[in-house]
Amino acid sequence: MNGVHDMGGMQGFGPVVAETDEPVFHAAWEGRVHALNLAGFGFGGWTVDAWRHQLERTPPADYLRISYYERWLGGLTELLVGAGIVTRAELASGHSAGPAPKAAPRPPAHQASPASPRFALGDPVRARKLNPEGHTRLPRYVRGCAGRVTALHGNQTFPDANAHGLGRQPQPLYQVRFEARELWGEAADPNSAVHLDLWESYLEPA
């Protein structure tokens, strides 16, 4: 989905300020939210891709306004409610209305056989111009740009499918090098490049 979360290559958000001796958590509640999110993968049954997609669905104005762990809290809240583990009334009151129903085991989705890689080391490729409605790991700023395969990572879980309960659907994953000027024009540093890990269905021959 083309949401506000896809901020790679965007400008106008101000400098990134490095905090000296930055703590792991700035408040105790952040650590608890971190722990609850990690635990949720076990008792909630959702995948990391479904979790990421839930964060992406944060309303744009809220996404820019709230902090990093506030996004995690909001995403976890929606996943818990969606899974029937808690209700909004329970969250509002801070008290359980009774034992939560046991989560029904998710039936395994059909898994396609791993494919042989279409591209080889050194091949020129182009990121496809896609505008998916759901989750994707293909950044906006690279779509339509040409690069070159610099590494093969084998068959890996395809997040665009896994985020929506469609199974792992593994496909070849490549590391692709994009020159900065290919991405951002002649004003970019001619000696800079970006390396991205991209699934095969994101790519086409250049």
N, C-alpha and C positions, 0 to 999 in steps of 0.2 A: 504494500500500500504506500502511496506517496504522501506520507505524513510529515509533521513537523520534526519528528524524531530523526529523520534522515538529513542530518545537518552537515555531512561531509562536503567540503569545498565551499560552504556558504560563508558570507562575510557580513560584517556589521553587528556582531555580537560582542564586540569589545575584546580586550586582551585576556589571555589565559594567565591568571595570577597564581604563581606557585607559592604555596604557604610553607614558610619555614617550620621545620619540625612538626609537620602536619600529623595529627593523631589518626589512628585507624578509624575511630568513630568520634564525632564531635559531641555526641550526647549518648547517654545510656540506651535510650529508646532505639537508636539506629542499630546498635548491636543486636537488640532483640528482634527487630524487623529482619535483619540479615539472617539470624538463626531460624526464624519462622519460615522465611522463604526457602531456605535450604531443606528444612524438614518437610515442607509442603510437597516437594518432589516425591517423597516417600508416601505420606498419608493421603495426598491429594491425587496422585496418579497422573499428573500432567507432565508433559515433556518440557525441556528447556526451550524448545522452539515455540510451544504454546504459551509459555511464560513470557518470552520476549514479545510475542504478538500482543499479549494482553497489555504490556507496558506501552506498546505503540498505539494502542487504542485510547490512551489517555487524551481527553479533550485538549486541542492545541493550546488554548490560553492557559490551561492548568499546567500542561507539560512545561511551558516556559516559565511559569511562575513558581512552581513548587521545587523542593530540593530533590536530590538524587534518591535518598531513601524514602521520601514522601511518595515518589513514583512507585518504588518497590511496595510500599504499604498499600497504595491504591490498587496496584495490580493484584497483589495477594488477596485483598478484600474481594475483588470481583471474581477471582478464581474460586475462592472458598464458597461464595454465594452460588456461583454457577454450578459447583459440584454438589450442592446441597449439604455441605458440611456445617454451615452456619446460615442463619437468616439475617436479613437487615434489621429486623426487630431485636434480635439477640445482640447484634453489634451496637445498636443504639442504646440498649439498656445495660450492656456489659455483663449480662447474666444468661446462662443457658436455659432454654425452655424445655430441655429434656435431652436424652441421649441422641446423638446424631445418627442418622441411618448409616449402615455400613455401605461403603462404596461398592457398587457392582463391578466385578472385574471386567475390564474392557476387552472385547473379543479381538484377537489379533487380526490386523488388516492384512490383505494380500500383499506379499512382498515379491516384487519383480526380481528376476535374476540379475545379478550385477552385470553391467555392460562392459565391453572392452572399450578402452579410451579411443575417442575419435581423433584426438589431436596428440601430437608428439612433441617432445622437447624441442624448442626453437621455432615451432610453428607460429605464423602470424594469425592472430584471431581478432575478432571484433565483438565487443559486448553488445548484445542485442538491445534494441529499443523496446523495452517491455514496461507496461504499466499495470502490474498485477493488483487485483483488489485485496488480496490477502497478504500474508507475511512473505517477505523475500529478503535475501542477503545481497542482492544486487544494488549497489548504491546508484542514486540518480546521476551523480556527476560523471560516472564512467560509461553510461549507456550511449551507444553509438560510436564510442572511441575504439581505436585500434591499439593492440598491444602484442606481446610475444610471450609464449609459454616458457616459463623458466623452471618449473618443477611440476611433477605429477604426484599427487597424494593418494592415489588409489580410489576405490569406491567408498564414498562416505554418505551418511544419512542426508537426504535432500530436505532442507528445512522448510521449503515452501509447501511440501506435502505433510511433513511430520507435525507442523504447527496446527494443522486442521484435522488431526486424527485419521489421516489417510495412510499411516504406516511410514516406515523409514524410506522406502523407495530409493535405495542407494544408487548413486551414479558417480561417474568420474569427477574428481575435484582437481583443479589445476591452480598453480600459482602463475599469475600473469603480470608482466611488467608493463606499465604504461608510462611513457615519458610525460613529464610535467607540461610540456608545450602541446602535446596531444590533448591533454585534459583542459588546460586553461589558456592556451594561445601563446602568441609570441612574447608576451610580457613575462611569462613564467621563466624560472631559472632553467637554462639549457642543460645544466648538469644534474637536475633533480628528476626523480622518478618515483612512482608509487607501485608497490607490489600488492596485489589483491588475490585472495583465494576465492575462486569462482567455480561454480558447478557447470557441468557441460551444457545443460540446457540454457544457460545464460549466454553462451558463446556461439559464434558462427565463424566460418573461414573469412579471413580478411583478404 
